[in-house]
Amino acid sequence: MKINITKQNAAALASKDAIKPSLQGCLIDPDNKKAVITNGHALIMYPLKMEKGEEASRAVVPVDIFAPNIKQSESAEYCINGAAVRQDNAGTQEAALINERYPDYESVILYQWRGGPAR
């Protein structure tokens, strides 16, 4: 799968709070073809580009796995299946998955779309 995201962009929005380890990572949601990053206040989604028949597991990956710059990001291929692996023209990098439950981002988006709380 491909994701056009850099480590700098991912780290800028991911939480820095060690009390929320799942928010320090990026949710890979292959069923919805999205990569989701949130710090608990703001949320951004990136499209996943997946080949037909390609399989990937839903997982929370550390933001360090993403390519350090735009040129590498454009050529990077990611594999999420038991571990996060990035392969690009600079080589291969592997990182352990974050073993935490990610928040239900779809409910948050739907709630906000329907109007959310009165302010």
CYANA upper distance limits for C-alpha pairs under 8 A (distance plus 0.5 A):
  1 MET  CA     48 LEU  CA      7.04
  1 MET  CA     49 LYS  CA      5.98
  1 MET  CA     50 MET  CA      5.13
  1 MET  CA     51 GLU  CA      7.34
  1 MET  CA     54 GLU  CA      8.16
  1 MET  CA     77 GLU  CA      6.22
  1 MET  CA     78 TYR  CA      5.82
  1 MET  CA     79 CYS  CA      7.07
  2 LYS  CA     48 LEU  CA      6.41
  2 LYS  CA     49 LYS  CA      5.49
  2 LYS  CA     50 MET  CA      7.13
  2 LYS  CA     76 ALA  CA      7.04
  2 LYS  CA     77 GLU  CA      5.73
  2 LYS  CA     78 TYR  CA      6.56
  3 ILE  CA     35 ALA  CA      8.24
  3 ILE  CA     46 TYR  CA      7.56
  3 ILE  CA     47 PRO  CA      7.19
  3 ILE  CA     48 LEU  CA      5.84
  3 ILE  CA     49 LYS  CA      6.97
  3 ILE  CA     73 SER  CA      7.86
  3 ILE  CA     74 GLU  CA      8.43
  3 ILE  CA     76 ALA  CA      8.21
  3 ILE  CA     77 GLU  CA      8.26
  3 ILE  CA     78 TYR  CA      8.19
  4 ASN  CA     46 TYR  CA      7.96
  4 ASN  CA     47 PRO  CA      8.50
  4 ASN  CA     70 ILE  CA      8.44
  4 ASN  CA     73 SER  CA      6.15
  4 ASN  CA     74 GLU  CA      6.50
  5 ILE  CA      9 ASN  CA      7.04
  5 ILE  CA     10 ALA  CA      7.31
  5 ILE  CA     46 TYR  CA      8.07
  5 ILE  CA     66 PHE  CA      7.27
  5 ILE  CA     67 ALA  CA      7.77
  5 ILE  CA     70 ILE  CA      8.11
  5 ILE  CA     73 SER  CA      6.64
  6 THR  CA     10 ALA  CA      6.72
  6 THR  CA     66 PHE  CA      6.01
  6 THR  CA     67 ALA  CA      5.57
  6 THR  CA     68 PRO  CA      6.09
  6 THR  CA     69 ASN  CA      6.19
  6 THR  CA     70 ILE  CA      6.76
  6 THR  CA     73 SER  CA      6.48
  7 LYS  CA     11 ALA  CA      6.42
  7 LYS  CA     63 VAL  CA      6.57
  7 LYS  CA     64 ASP  CA      6.45
  7 LYS  CA     65 ILE  CA      7.68
  7 LYS  CA     66 PHE  CA      5.22
  7 LYS  CA     67 ALA  CA      6.02
  7 LYS  CA     68 PRO  CA      5.58
  7 LYS  CA     69 ASN  CA      7.77
  8 GLN  CA     12 ALA  CA      6.61
  8 GLN  CA     68 PRO  CA      7.26
  8 GLN  CA     69 ASN  CA      8.31
  9 ASN  CA     13 LEU  CA      7.47
 10 ALA  CA     14 ALA  CA      6.67
 10 ALA  CA     26 CYS  CA      8.17
 10 ALA  CA     37 ILE  CA      7.51
 10 ALA  CA     63 VAL  CA      6.35
 10 ALA  CA     66 PHE  CA      8.21
 11 ALA  CA     15 SER  CA      8.38
 11 ALA  CA     63 VAL  CA      6.52
 11 ALA  CA     64 ASP  CA      8.26
 13 LEU  CA     37 ILE  CA      7.13
 13 LEU  CA     38 THR  CA      6.63
 13 LEU  CA     39 ASN  CA      6.53
 13 LEU  CA     42 ALA  CA      7.99
 13 LEU  CA     43 LEU  CA      8.20
 13 LEU  CA     44 ILE  CA      8.50
 14 ALA  CA     23 LEU  CA      6.53
 14 ALA  CA     24 GLN  CA      5.57
 14 ALA  CA     25 GLY  CA      6.79
 14 ALA  CA     26 CYS  CA      7.97
 14 ALA  CA     37 ILE  CA      6.39
 14 ALA  CA     38 THR  CA      5.97
 14 ALA  CA     39 ASN  CA      5.47
 14 ALA  CA     63 VAL  CA      8.17
 15 SER  CA     20 LYS  CA      7.97
 15 SER  CA     23 LEU  CA      5.78
 15 SER  CA     24 GLN  CA      5.24
 15 SER  CA     25 GLY  CA      8.31
 15 SER  CA     38 THR  CA      7.38
 15 SER  CA     39 ASN  CA      4.70
 15 SER  CA     40 GLY  CA      7.89
 16 LYS  CA     24 GLN  CA      6.63
 16 LYS  CA     39 ASN  CA      8.33
 17 ASP  CA     21 PRO  CA      7.69
 17 ASP  CA     23 LEU  CA      8.46
 17 ASP  CA     24 GLN  CA      7.73
 18 ALA  CA     24 GLN  CA      8.13
 20 LYS  CA     24 GLN  CA      7.39
 21 PRO  CA     25 GLY  CA      7.77
 21 PRO  CA     98 ILE  CA      7.91
 21 PRO  CA    100 GLU  CA      7.47
 22 SER  CA     26 CYS  CA      8.41
 22 SER  CA     60 VAL  CA      7.28
 22 SER  CA     98 ILE  CA      7.01
 22 SER  CA     99 ASN  CA      8.15
 22 SER  CA    100 GLU  CA      5.78
 22 SER  CA    101 ARG  CA      6.92
 22 SER  CA    102 TYR  CA      6.10
 23 LEU  CA     37 ILE  CA      7.81
 23 LEU  CA     38 THR  CA      6.62
 23 LEU  CA     39 ASN  CA      6.18
 23 LEU  CA     40 GLY  CA      7.75
 23 LEU  CA    102 TYR  CA      7.64
 24 GLN  CA     39 ASN  CA      7.90
 24 GLN  CA     62 PRO  CA      7.32
 24 GLN  CA     63 VAL  CA      7.81
 25 GLY  CA     37 ILE  CA      7.41
 25 GLY  CA     60 VAL  CA      6.30
 25 GLY  CA     61 VAL  CA      5.75
 25 GLY  CA     62 PRO  CA      4.91
 25 GLY  CA     63 VAL  CA      5.81
 25 GLY  CA     98 ILE  CA      7.61
 26 CYS  CA     35 ALA  CA      6.99
 26 CYS  CA     36 VAL  CA      6.09
 26 CYS  CA     37 ILE  CA      5.39
 26 CYS  CA     38 THR  CA      8.26
 26 CYS  CA     60 VAL  CA      5.85
 26 CYS  CA     61 VAL  CA      5.77
 26 CYS  CA     62 PRO  CA      6.81
 26 CYS  CA     63 VAL  CA      6.65
 27 LEU  CA     35 ALA  CA      6.04
 27 LEU  CA     36 VAL  CA      5.52
 27 LEU  CA     37 ILE  CA      7.00
 27 LEU  CA     58 ARG  CA      7.77
 27 LEU  CA     59 ALA  CA      6.27
 27 LEU  CA     60 VAL  CA      4.89
 27 LEU  CA     61 VAL  CA      6.92
 27 LEU  CA    102 TYR  CA      7.42
 28 ILE  CA     34 LYS  CA      6.86
 28 ILE  CA     35 ALA  CA      5.18
 28 ILE  CA     36 VAL  CA      7.16
 28 ILE  CA     57 SER  CA      8.19
 28 ILE  CA     58 ARG  CA      5.93
 28 ILE  CA     59 ALA  CA      5.82
 28 ILE  CA     60 VAL  CA      6.63
 28 ILE  CA     61 VAL  CA      7.75
 29 ASP  CA     33 LYS  CA      6.36
 29 ASP  CA     34 LYS  CA      5.75
 29 ASP  CA     35 ALA  CA      6.49
 29 ASP  CA     36 VAL  CA      8.17
 29 ASP  CA     57 SER  CA      8.12
 29 ASP  CA     58 ARG  CA      5.49
 29 ASP  CA     59 ALA  CA      7.57
 30 PRO  CA     34 LYS  CA      6.83
 30 PRO  CA     48 LEU  CA      7.75
 30 PRO  CA     55 GLU  CA      8.37
 30 PRO  CA     56 ALA  CA      6.65
 30 PRO  CA     57 SER  CA      7.32
 30 PRO  CA     58 ARG  CA      6.66
 31 ASP  CA     58 ARG  CA      8.33
 33 LYS  CA     47 PRO  CA      6.43
 33 LYS  CA     48 LEU  CA      5.32
 33 LYS  CA     49 LYS  CA      7.63
 33 LYS  CA     50 MET  CA      8.04
 34 LYS  CA     45 MET  CA      6.67
 34 LYS  CA     46 TYR  CA      6.10
 34 LYS  CA     47 PRO  CA      5.20
 34 LYS  CA     48 LEU  CA      5.64
 35 ALA  CA     45 MET  CA      6.01
 35 ALA  CA     46 TYR  CA      5.50
 35 ALA  CA     47 PRO  CA      6.73
 35 ALA  CA     48 LEU  CA      6.88
 36 VAL  CA     43 LEU  CA      7.63
 36 VAL  CA     44 ILE  CA      6.37
 36 VAL  CA     45 MET  CA      5.01
 36 VAL  CA     46 TYR  CA      6.96
 37 ILE  CA     43 LEU  CA      6.28
 37 ILE  CA     44 ILE  CA      5.99
 37 ILE  CA     45 MET  CA      6.99
 38 THR  CA     42 ALA  CA      6.13
 38 THR  CA     43 LEU  CA      4.81
 38 THR  CA     44 ILE  CA      6.96
 39 ASN  CA     43 LEU  CA      7.49
 50 MET  CA     54 GLU  CA      6.78
 56 ALA  CA     79 CYS  CA      7.43
 56 ALA  CA     80 ILE  CA      6.00
 56 ALA  CA     81 ASN  CA      6.47
 57 SER  CA     80 ILE  CA      6.44
 57 SER  CA     81 ASN  CA      5.99
 57 SER  CA     82 GLY  CA      8.33
 58 ARG  CA     80 ILE  CA      8.38
 59 ALA  CA     80 ILE  CA      7.78
 59 ALA  CA     97 LEU  CA      7.36
 59 ALA  CA     98 ILE  CA      8.14
 60 VAL  CA     97 LEU  CA      6.42
 60 VAL  CA     98 ILE  CA      5.81
 60 VAL  CA     99 ASN  CA      7.71
 60 VAL  CA    100 GLU  CA      7.86
 60 VAL  CA    102 TYR  CA      7.59
 61 VAL  CA     65 ILE  CA      7.84
 61 VAL  CA     84 ALA  CA      6.87
 61 VAL  CA     95 ALA  CA      8.20
 61 VAL  CA     96 ALA  CA      7.85
 61 VAL  CA     97 LEU  CA      5.42
 61 VAL  CA     98 ILE  CA      6.22
 62 PRO  CA     95 ALA  CA      7.73
 62 PRO  CA     96 ALA  CA      8.18
 62 PRO  CA     97 LEU  CA      7.18
 62 PRO  CA     98 ILE  CA      7.08
 65 ILE  CA     84 ALA  CA      7.54
 65 ILE  CA     85 VAL  CA      7.71
 65 ILE  CA     86 ARG  CA      6.99
 65 ILE  CA     93 GLN  CA      7.45
 65 ILE  CA     94 GLU  CA      7.57
 65 ILE  CA     95 ALA  CA      6.92
 66 PHE  CA     73 SER  CA      7.85
 66 PHE  CA     86 ARG  CA      7.64
 67 ALA  CA     72 GLN  CA      6.16
 67 ALA  CA     73 SER  CA      5.49
 67 ALA  CA     76 ALA  CA      7.54
 67 ALA  CA     86 ARG  CA      8.24
 68 PRO  CA     72 GLN  CA      7.49
 68 PRO  CA     73 SER  CA      7.84
 69 ASN  CA     73 SER  CA      6.58
 70 ILE  CA     74 GLU  CA      6.68
 71 LYS  CA     75 SER  CA      7.28
 72 GLN  CA     76 ALA  CA      6.33
 72 GLN  CA     88 ASP  CA      6.70
 72 GLN  CA     89 ASN  CA      7.26
 72 GLN  CA     90 ALA  CA      8.00
 73 SER  CA     88 ASP  CA      8.39
 75 SER  CA     88 ASP  CA      6.28
 75 SER  CA     89 ASN  CA      7.62
 76 ALA  CA     86 ARG  CA      6.90
 76 ALA  CA     87 GLN  CA      6.05
 76 ALA  CA     88 ASP  CA      4.90
 76 ALA  CA     89 ASN  CA      8.04
 77 GLU  CA     86 ARG  CA      6.26
 77 GLU  CA     87 GLN  CA      5.80
 77 GLU  CA     88 ASP  CA      6.90
 78 TYR  CA     84 ALA  CA      7.64
 78 TYR  CA     85 VAL  CA      6.07
 78 TYR  CA     86 ARG  CA      5.14
 78 TYR  CA     87 GLN  CA      6.97
 79 CYS  CA     83 ALA  CA      8.32
 79 CYS  CA     84 ALA  CA      6.45
 79 CYS  CA     85 VAL  CA      5.66
 79 CYS  CA     86 ARG  CA      7.17
 80 ILE  CA     84 ALA  CA      5.23
 80 ILE  CA     85 VAL  CA      6.97
 82 GLY  CA     96 ALA  CA      8.37
 82 GLY  CA     97 LEU  CA      7.73
 83 ALA  CA     94 GLU  CA      7.41
 83 ALA  CA     95 ALA  CA      6.57
 83 ALA  CA     96 ALA  CA      5.61
 83 ALA  CA     97 LEU  CA      6.01
 84 ALA  CA     94 GLU  CA      6.11
 84 ALA  CA     95 ALA  CA      5.70
 84 ALA  CA     96 ALA  CA      6.76
 84 ALA  CA     97 LEU  CA      6.84
 85 VAL  CA     92 THR  CA      7.51
 85 VAL  CA     93 GLN  CA      6.17
 85 VAL  CA     94 GLU  CA      4.87
 85 VAL  CA     95 ALA  CA      6.98
 86 ARG  CA     92 THR  CA      6.12
 86 ARG  CA     93 GLN  CA      5.70
 86 ARG  CA     94 GLU  CA      6.92
 87 GLN  CA     91 GLY  CA      6.22
 87 GLN  CA     92 THR  CA      4.88
 87 GLN  CA     93 GLN  CA      6.99
 88 ASP  CA     92 THR  CA      7.05
104 ASP  CA    108 VAL  CA      7.37
105 TYR  CA    109 ILE  CA      6.80
106 GLU  CA    110 LEU  CA      6.62
107 SER  CA    111 TYR  CA      6.41
108 VAL  CA    112 GLN  CA      6.70
109 ILE  CA    113 TRP  CA      6.51
110 LEU  CA    114 ARG  CA      6.68
111 TYR  CA    115 GLY  CA      7.07
111 TYR  CA    116 GLY  CA      5.72
112 GLN  CA    116 GLY  CA      5.01
